[in-house]
Amino acid sequence: MLYGGYDHSIDKKGRLAIPSKLRDELGDTFMICRGIYGKRCVCVYPTKQWEKLVEKIGQLPSARSSIVKRFLYDGAFSVEFDTQGRILIPAVLREYAGLETEAHIIGVDTNLEIWNKDVWSEENREYTPEAIASIVEGLDF
């Protein structure tokens, strides 16, 4: 399970250090792509989770599946860590998510999200304790 939030710098070459705790969960090779949930972030998926996502997208009606696949695959890359535990975020993804110098990395169970730090701060303002309480209100735990 991927969890936790971390602030890290992006260097001039577009490399971002991923905390070791998260690296272990991602494995040696994984996928990086545009976020598909209506937010301008970059998502990182362990290979098995990527395969599950692709399978689920394939279950959509053909026309809708094709649209999502074009959007997703056009900005998808297989990635590995360098010797210092960094990943290179391709320029197209850095531009998409507005990633320049500071990033916020969030483990969200099955994948990571990489946000522009300022965009995340603005987004996170919506997540008040009251807003979260109203979302989980019906859960029985």
Backbone as JSON Lines, residues from 0, in Angstrom:
{"i":0,"aa":"M","n":[0.84,-1.18,0.0],"ca":[0.0,0.0,0.0],"c":[0.88,1.23,0.0]}
{"i":1,"aa":"L","n":[0.56,2.17,-0.87],"ca":[1.3,3.42,-0.98],"c":[0.56,4.5,-0.2]}
{"i":2,"aa":"Y","n":[1.25,5.15,0.71],"ca":[0.62,6.21,1.5],"c":[1.68,7.19,1.99]}
{"i":3,"aa":"G","n":[1.2,8.35,2.43],"ca":[2.08,9.39,2.93],"c":[2.18,10.53,1.95]}
{"i":4,"aa":"G","n":[2.59,11.69,2.46],"ca":[2.8,12.87,1.64],"c":[4.2,13.39,1.84]}
{"i":5,"aa":"Y","n":[4.84,13.78,0.75],"ca":[6.24,14.19,0.81],"c":[6.48,15.37,-0.13]}
{"i":6,"aa":"D","n":[7.23,16.35,0.33],"ca":[7.64,17.46,-0.52],"c":[9.07,17.22,-0.97]}
{"i":7,"aa":"H","n":[9.29,17.37,-2.28],"ca":[10.63,17.2,-2.84],"c":[10.84,18.19,-3.98]}
{"i":8,"aa":"S","n":[12.09,18.5,-4.22],"ca":[12.46,19.4,-5.33],"c":[12.62,18.61,-6.61]}
{"i":9,"aa":"I","n":[12.34,19.27,-7.71],"ca":[12.59,18.72,-9.04],"c":[13.82,19.45,-9.57]}
{"i":10,"aa":"D","n":[14.81,18.71,-10.03],"ca":[16.01,19.37,-10.53],"c":[15.8,19.89,-11.95]}
{"i":11,"aa":"K","n":[16.79,20.58,-12.48],"ca":[16.67,21.22,-13.8],"c":[16.49,20.22,-14.93]}
{"i":12,"aa":"K","n":[16.89,18.98,-14.7],"ca":[16.72,17.94,-15.72],"c":[15.37,17.25,-15.62]}
{"i":13,"aa":"G","n":[14.58,17.61,-14.61],"ca":[13.26,17.01,-14.45],"c":[13.25,15.76,-13.6]}
{"i":14,"aa":"R","n":[14.29,15.58,-12.78],"ca":[14.37,14.41,-11.92],"c":[13.79,14.72,-10.54]}
{"i":15,"aa":"L","n":[13.12,13.73,-9.99],"ca":[12.47,13.86,-8.69],"c":[12.83,12.65,-7.85]}
{"i":16,"aa":"A","n":[13.31,12.91,-6.63],"ca":[13.63,11.81,-5.7],"c":[12.32,11.26,-5.12]}
{"i":17,"aa":"I","n":[12.22,9.95,-5.11],"ca":[11.06,9.27,-4.53],"c":[11.52,8.65,-3.2]}
{"i":18,"aa":"P","n":[10.79,8.9,-2.11],"ca":[11.19,8.33,-0.82],"c":[11.34,6.8,-0.89]}
{"i":19,"aa":"S","n":[12.33,6.27,-0.17],"ca":[12.64,4.84,-0.24],"c":[11.45,3.96,0.12]}
{"i":20,"aa":"K","n":[10.65,4.4,1.07],"ca":[9.47,3.64,1.47],"c":[8.54,3.41,0.27]}
{"i":21,"aa":"L","n":[8.41,4.39,-0.58],"ca":[7.55,4.29,-1.76],"c":[8.23,3.51,-2.88]}
{"i":22,"aa":"R","n":[9.55,3.65,-3.0],"ca":[10.3,2.93,-4.04],"c":[10.11,1.43,-3.89]}
{"i":23,"aa":"D","n":[10.15,0.95,-2.66],"ca":[10.01,-0.48,-2.42],"c":[8.68,-1.0,-2.95]}
{"i":24,"aa":"E","n":[7.62,-0.22,-2.8],"ca":[6.3,-0.63,-3.26],"c":[6.15,-0.57,-4.78]}
{"i":25,"aa":"L","n":[6.88,0.34,-5.42],"ca":[6.74,0.5,-6.87],"c":[7.45,-0.58,-7.66]}
{"i":26,"aa":"G","n":[8.52,-1.14,-7.11],"ca":[9.27,-2.15,-7.85],"c":[10.33,-1.5,-8.73]}
{"i":27,"aa":"D","n":[10.95,-2.31,-9.58],"ca":[12.05,-1.83,-10.4],"c":[11.6,-0.99,-11.59]}
{"i":28,"aa":"T","n":[10.52,-1.4,-12.24],"ca":[9.99,-0.7,-13.4],"c":[8.51,-0.44,-13.17]}
{"i":29,"aa":"F","n":[8.05,0.74,-13.55],"ca":[6.67,1.13,-13.29],"c":[6.26,2.13,-14.35]}
{"i":30,"aa":"M","n":[5.0,2.55,-14.31],"ca":[4.47,3.46,-15.32],"c":[4.19,4.83,-14.72]}
{"i":31,"aa":"I","n":[4.42,5.86,-15.53],"ca":[4.1,7.23,-15.15],"c":[3.24,7.81,-16.27]}
{"i":32,"aa":"C","n":[2.21,8.57,-15.88],"ca":[1.27,9.07,-16.88],"c":[0.52,10.28,-16.33]}
{"i":33,"aa":"R","n":[-0.33,10.86,-17.19],"ca":[-1.22,11.93,-16.75],"c":[-2.26,11.36,-15.81]}
{"i":34,"aa":"G","n":[-2.68,12.16,-14.84],"ca":[-3.79,11.76,-14.0],"c":[-5.08,11.77,-14.81]}
{"i":35,"aa":"I","n":[-5.94,10.79,-14.56],"ca":[-7.18,10.69,-15.34],"c":[-8.42,10.98,-14.5]}
{"i":36,"aa":"Y","n":[-8.23,11.52,-13.31],"ca":[-9.37,11.72,-12.41],"c":[-9.8,13.17,-12.31]}
{"i":37,"aa":"G","n":[-9.54,13.93,-13.38],"ca":[-9.98,15.32,-13.41],"c":[-9.08,16.29,-12.68]}
{"i":38,"aa":"K","n":[-7.89,15.85,-12.34],"ca":[-6.93,16.71,-11.64],"c":[-5.63,16.73,-12.43]}
{"i":39,"aa":"R","n":[-4.97,17.88,-12.47],"ca":[-3.73,18.02,-13.22],"c":[-2.53,17.61,-12.37]}
{"i":40,"aa":"C","n":[-2.42,16.31,-12.2],"ca":[-1.27,15.74,-11.52],"c":[-0.73,14.61,-12.39]}
{"i":41,"aa":"V","n":[0.4,14.09,-11.99],"ca":[1.01,12.96,-12.67],"c":[0.81,11.75,-11.77]}
{"i":42,"aa":"C","n":[0.46,10.62,-12.36],"ca":[0.27,9.39,-11.58],"c":[1.38,8.4,-11.89]}
{"i":43,"aa":"V","n":[1.76,7.65,-10.87],"ca":[2.79,6.62,-10.98],"c":[2.16,5.31,-10.51]}
{"i":44,"aa":"Y","n":[2.21,4.28,-11.36],"ca":[1.57,3.0,-11.07],"c":[2.59,1.86,-11.07]}
{"i":45,"aa":"P","n":[2.57,1.03,-10.02],"ca":[3.33,-0.22,-10.13],"c":[2.77,-1.0,-11.32]}
{"i":46,"aa":"T","n":[3.58,-1.83,-11.93],"ca":[3.18,-2.53,-13.16],"c":[1.86,-3.28,-13.0]}
{"i":47,"aa":"K","n":[1.66,-3.99,-11.91],"ca":[0.42,-4.75,-11.72],"c":[-0.79,-3.82,-11.66]}
{"i":48,"aa":"Q","n":[-0.66,-2.68,-11.0],"ca":[-1.78,-1.73,-10.92],"c":[-2.04,-1.09,-12.28]}
{"i":49,"aa":"W","n":[-0.99,-0.84,-13.04],"ca":[-1.15,-0.31,-14.39],"c":[-1.95,-1.3,-15.24]}
{"i":50,"aa":"E","n":[-1.59,-2.56,-15.14],"ca":[-2.3,-3.58,-15.92],"c":[-3.78,-3.65,-15.52]}
{"i":51,"aa":"K","n":[-4.07,-3.51,-14.24],"ca":[-5.47,-3.5,-13.79],"c":[-6.2,-2.28,-14.34]}
{"i":52,"aa":"L","n":[-5.55,-1.12,-14.31],"ca":[-6.16,0.1,-14.84],"c":[-6.47,-0.06,-16.33]}
{"i":53,"aa":"V","n":[-5.53,-0.57,-17.08],"ca":[-5.71,-0.77,-18.51],"c":[-6.87,-1.74,-18.77]}
{"i":54,"aa":"E","n":[-6.95,-2.79,-17.98],"ca":[-8.04,-3.76,-18.13],"c":[-9.4,-3.09,-17.86]}
{"i":55,"aa":"K","n":[-9.48,-2.3,-16.79],"ca":[-10.73,-1.6,-16.46],"c":[-11.13,-0.62,-17.57]}
{"i":56,"aa":"I","n":[-10.18,0.11,-18.1],"ca":[-10.47,1.04,-19.19],"c":[-10.99,0.28,-20.4]}
{"i":57,"aa":"G","n":[-10.44,-0.89,-20.64],"ca":[-10.89,-1.73,-21.75],"c":[-12.32,-2.21,-21.61]}
{"i":58,"aa":"Q","n":[-12.87,-2.15,-20.41],"ca":[-14.25,-2.56,-20.17],"c":[-15.26,-1.46,-20.47]}
{"i":59,"aa":"L","n":[-14.78,-0.25,-20.7],"ca":[-15.67,0.83,-21.09],"c":[-16.21,0.57,-22.49]}
{"i":60,"aa":"P","n":[-17.35,1.18,-22.83],"ca":[-17.81,1.08,-24.22],"c":[-16.69,1.53,-25.16]}
{"i":61,"aa":"S","n":[-16.61,0.91,-26.32],"ca":[-15.49,1.08,-27.25],"c":[-15.1,2.53,-27.52]}
{"i":62,"aa":"A","n":[-16.06,3.39,-27.84],"ca":[-15.74,4.78,-28.16],"c":[-15.14,5.49,-26.95]}
{"i":63,"aa":"R","n":[-15.7,5.27,-25.78],"ca":[-15.19,5.92,-24.57],"c":[-13.82,5.36,-24.2]}
{"i":64,"aa":"S","n":[-13.66,4.06,-24.33],"ca":[-12.38,3.42,-24.04],"c":[-11.28,4.0,-24.93]}
{"i":65,"aa":"S","n":[-11.58,4.18,-26.2],"ca":[-10.59,4.73,-27.13],"c":[-10.17,6.13,-26.74]}
{"i":66,"aa":"I","n":[-11.13,6.95,-26.32],"ca":[-10.81,8.33,-25.92],"c":[-9.87,8.32,-24.71]}
{"i":67,"aa":"V","n":[-10.22,7.53,-23.71],"ca":[-9.39,7.47,-22.49],"c":[-8.02,6.91,-22.82]}
{"i":68,"aa":"K","n":[-7.96,5.87,-23.63],"ca":[-6.67,5.28,-23.99],"c":[-5.78,6.28,-24.71]}
{"i":69,"aa":"R","n":[-6.34,7.04,-25.65],"ca":[-5.54,8.03,-26.36],"c":[-4.95,9.05,-25.39]}
{"i":70,"aa":"F","n":[-5.8,9.54,-24.49],"ca":[-5.34,10.53,-23.51],"c":[-4.27,9.94,-22.6]}
{"i":71,"aa":"L","n":[-4.52,8.74,-22.1],"ca":[-3.62,8.11,-21.14],"c":[-2.32,7.67,-21.79]}
{"i":72,"aa":"Y","n":[-2.41,6.94,-22.9],"ca":[-1.22,6.36,-23.52],"c":[-0.31,7.39,-24.18]}
{"i":73,"aa":"D","n":[-0.9,8.51,-24.63],"ca":[-0.1,9.53,-25.28],"c":[0.94,10.11,-24.32]}
{"i":74,"aa":"G","n":[0.65,10.08,-23.04],"ca":[1.58,10.62,-22.05],"c":[2.04,9.57,-21.05]}
{"i":75,"aa":"A","n":[2.11,8.31,-21.48],"ca":[2.52,7.23,-20.57],"c":[3.94,6.77,-20.89]}
{"i":76,"aa":"F","n":[4.71,6.54,-19.84],"ca":[6.1,6.14,-20.01],"c":[6.47,5.08,-18.97]}
{"i":77,"aa":"S","n":[7.26,4.11,-19.4],"ca":[7.84,3.14,-18.48],"c":[9.07,3.8,-17.85]}
{"i":78,"aa":"V","n":[9.17,3.7,-16.52],"ca":[10.21,4.43,-15.79],"c":[10.93,3.49,-14.83]}
{"i":79,"aa":"E","n":[12.19,3.82,-14.58],"ca":[13.0,3.12,-13.58],"c":[13.69,4.17,-12.71]}
{"i":80,"aa":"F","n":[14.1,3.76,-11.53],"ca":[14.86,4.65,-10.65],"c":[16.31,4.72,-11.11]}
{"i":81,"aa":"D","n":[16.93,5.89,-10.93],"ca":[18.36,5.97,-11.15],"c":[19.05,5.5,-9.87]}
{"i":82,"aa":"T","n":[20.36,5.56,-9.84],"ca":[21.11,5.04,-8.68],"c":[20.86,5.84,-7.41]}
{"i":83,"aa":"Q","n":[20.29,7.05,-7.52],"ca":[20.02,7.88,-6.35],"c":[18.54,7.86,-5.97]}
{"i":84,"aa":"G","n":[17.77,6.94,-6.56],"ca":[16.35,6.83,-6.21],"c":[15.47,7.9,-6.83]}
{"i":85,"aa":"R","n":[15.94,8.47,-7.93],"ca":[15.16,9.51,-8.62],"c":[14.5,8.94,-9.86]}
{"i":86,"aa":"I","n":[13.43,9.6,-10.28],"ca":[12.82,9.29,-11.57],"c":[12.91,10.53,-12.45]}
{"i":87,"aa":"L","n":[12.97,10.31,-13.74],"ca":[12.93,11.41,-14.69],"c":[11.48,11.56,-15.12]}
{"i":88,"aa":"I","n":[10.9,12.7,-14.83],"ca":[9.53,12.98,-15.27],"c":[9.63,13.6,-16.66]}
{"i":89,"aa":"P","n":[9.1,12.92,-17.68],"ca":[9.2,13.45,-19.03],"c":[8.62,14.86,-19.13]}
{"i":90,"aa":"A","n":[9.19,15.66,-20.03],"ca":[8.81,17.07,-20.18],"c":[7.31,17.23,-20.42]}
{"i":91,"aa":"V","n":[6.71,16.37,-21.22],"ca":[5.28,16.49,-21.51],"c":[4.44,16.36,-20.24]}
{"i":92,"aa":"L","n":[4.87,15.52,-19.32],"ca":[4.15,15.35,-18.05],"c":[4.42,16.5,-17.09]}
{"i":93,"aa":"R","n":[5.65,16.99,-17.09],"ca":[5.96,18.16,-16.26],"c":[5.12,19.34,-16.69]}
{"i":94,"aa":"E","n":[4.99,19.52,-18.0],"ca":[4.18,20.62,-18.51],"c":[2.7,20.42,-18.16]}
{"i":95,"aa":"Y","n":[2.2,19.22,-18.34],"ca":[0.79,18.92,-18.06],"c":[0.42,19.26,-16.61]}
{"i":96,"aa":"A","n":[1.29,18.88,-15.68],"ca":[0.99,19.07,-14.25],"c":[1.6,20.34,-13.67]}
{"i":97,"aa":"G","n":[2.27,21.13,-14.49],"ca":[2.88,22.36,-13.98],"c":[4.01,22.09,-13.0]}
{"i":98,"aa":"L","n":[4.73,21.0,-13.21],"ca":[5.84,20.64,-12.32],"c":[7.1,21.36,-12.76]}
{"i":99,"aa":"E","n":[7.58,22.24,-11.89],"ca":[8.77,23.02,-12.24],"c":[9.89,22.78,-11.24]}
{"i":100,"aa":"T","n":[9.73,23.27,-10.02],"ca":[10.82,23.14,-9.05],"c":[10.43,22.4,-7.78]}
{"i":101,"aa":"E","n":[9.17,22.49,-7.37],"ca":[8.72,21.86,-6.13],"c":[7.54,20.94,-6.41]}
{"i":102,"aa":"A","n":[7.59,19.75,-5.85],"ca":[6.51,18.77,-6.04],"c":[6.04,18.24,-4.69]}
{"i":103,"aa":"H","n":[4.8,17.82,-4.67],"ca":[4.25,17.11,-3.52],"c":[3.86,15.72,-4.01]}
{"i":104,"aa":"I","n":[4.4,14.7,-3.37],"ca":[4.15,13.3,-3.73],"c":[3.19,12.73,-2.71]}
{"i":105,"aa":"I","n":[2.13,12.09,-3.19],"ca":[1.14,11.49,-2.29],"c":[0.95,10.03,-2.67]}
{"i":106,"aa":"G","n":[1.07,9.16,-1.68],"ca":[0.7,7.76,-1.88],"c":[-0.8,7.63,-1.68]}
{"i":107,"aa":"V","n":[-1.51,7.15,-2.68],"ca":[-2.96,7.02,-2.6],"c":[-3.37,5.56,-2.81]}
{"i":108,"aa":"D","n":[-2.83,4.7,-1.97],"ca":[-3.15,3.29,-1.92],"c":[-2.48,2.5,-3.05]}
{"i":109,"aa":"T","n":[-3.02,2.57,-4.26],"ca":[-2.52,1.74,-5.35],"c":[-1.52,2.46,-6.25]}
{"i":110,"aa":"N","n":[-1.4,3.76,-6.1],"ca":[-0.5,4.52,-6.95],"c":[-0.03,5.79,-6.23]}
{"i":111,"aa":"L","n":[0.86,6.5,-6.89],"ca":[1.32,7.79,-6.4],"c":[0.73,8.89,-7.26]}
{"i":112,"aa":"E","n":[0.52,10.05,-6.65],"ca":[0.21,11.25,-7.4],"c":[1.34,12.24,-7.14]}
{"i":113,"aa":"I","n":[1.77,12.9,-8.21],"ca":[2.8,13.92,-8.09],"c":[2.17,15.23,-8.53]}
{"i":114,"aa":"W","n":[2.14,16.19,-7.61],"ca":[1.48,17.47,-7.81],"c":[2.48,18.61,-7.79]}
{"i":115,"aa":"N","n":[2.19,19.65,-8.51],"ca":[2.85,20.93,-8.3],"c":[2.53,21.31,-6.86]}
{"i":116,"aa":"K","n":[3.52,21.66,-6.07],"ca":[3.32,21.9,-4.65],"c":[2.28,22.99,-4.38]}
{"i":117,"aa":"D","n":[2.31,24.07,-5.14],"ca":[1.35,25.15,-4.93],"c":[-0.07,24.73,-5.33]}
{"i":118,"aa":"V","n":[-0.18,23.98,-6.42],"ca":[-1.49,23.48,-6.85],"c":[-2.05,22.55,-5.79]}
{"i":119,"aa":"W","n":[-1.19,21.68,-5.23],"ca":[-1.66,20.78,-4.18],"c":[-2.14,21.57,-2.95]}
{"i":120,"aa":"S","n":[-1.42,22.58,-2.57],"ca":[-1.82,23.38,-1.41],"c":[-3.2,23.98,-1.63]}
{"i":121,"aa":"E","n":[-3.44,24.48,-2.82],"ca":[-4.76,25.04,-3.15],"c":[-5.83,23.95,-3.14]}
{"i":122,"aa":"E","n":[-5.55,22.83,-3.76],"ca":[-6.49,21.7,-3.8],"c":[-6.79,21.2,-2.39]}
{"i":123,"aa":"N","n":[-5.77,21.12,-1.59],"ca":[-5.89,20.56,-0.25],"c":[-6.75,21.43,0.67]}
{"i":124,"aa":"R","n":[-6.9,22.69,0.35],"ca":[-7.74,23.58,1.16],"c":[-9.19,23.11,1.19]}
{"i":125,"aa":"E","n":[-9.61,22.42,0.12],"ca":[-10.98,21.91,0.04],"c":[-11.2,20.72,0.98]}
{"i":126,"aa":"Y","n":[-10.14,20.06,1.35],"ca":[-10.25,18.83,2.15],"c":[-10.25,19.15,3.63]}
{"i":127,"aa":"T","n":[-11.28,19.8,4.08],"ca":[-11.42,20.14,5.49],"c":[-11.9,18.9,6.25]}
{"i":128,"aa":"P","n":[-11.71,18.86,7.56],"ca":[-12.24,17.73,8.34],"c":[-13.74,17.54,8.12]}
{"i":129,"aa":"E","n":[-14.47,18.65,8.0],"ca":[-15.91,18.56,7.79],"c":[-16.26,17.96,6.43]}
{"i":130,"aa":"A","n":[-15.51,18.36,5.39],"ca":[-15.76,17.82,4.06],"c":[-15.47,16.32,4.01]}
{"i":131,"aa":"I","n":[-14.4,15.9,4.65],"ca":[-14.07,14.48,4.68],"c":[-15.11,13.71,5.47]}
{"i":132,"aa":"A","n":[-15.55,14.27,6.58],"ca":[-16.58,13.62,7.4],"c":[-17.86,13.4,6.61]}
{"i":133,"aa":"S","n":[-18.23,14.35,5.79],"ca":[-19.47,14.2,5.0],"c":[-19.32,13.12,3.93]}
{"i":134,"aa":"I","n":[-18.1,12.9,3.43],"ca":[-17.86,11.86,2.42],"c":[-17.92,10.47,3.07]}
{"i":135,"aa":"V","n":[-17.34,10.31,4.25],"ca":[-17.25,8.98,4.87],"c":[-18.42,8.7,5.81]}
{"i":136,"aa":"E","n":[-19.35,9.61,5.88],"ca":[-20.47,9.53,6.82],"c":[-21.18,8.18,6.78]}
{"i":137,"aa":"G","n":[-21.4,7.62,5.61],"ca":[-22.15,6.38,5.52],"c":[-21.35,5.1,5.7]}
{"i":138,"aa":"L","n":[-20.05,5.22,5.83],"ca":[-19.22,4.03,6.01],"c":[-19.42,3.46,7.42]}
{"i":139,"aa":"D","n":[-19.45,2.17,7.49],"ca":[-19.63,1.51,8.79],"c":[-18.31,0.87,9.19]}
{"i":140,"aa":"F","n":[-17.52,1.6,9.99],"ca":[-16.25,1.05,10.48],"c":[-15.98,1.48,11.88]}
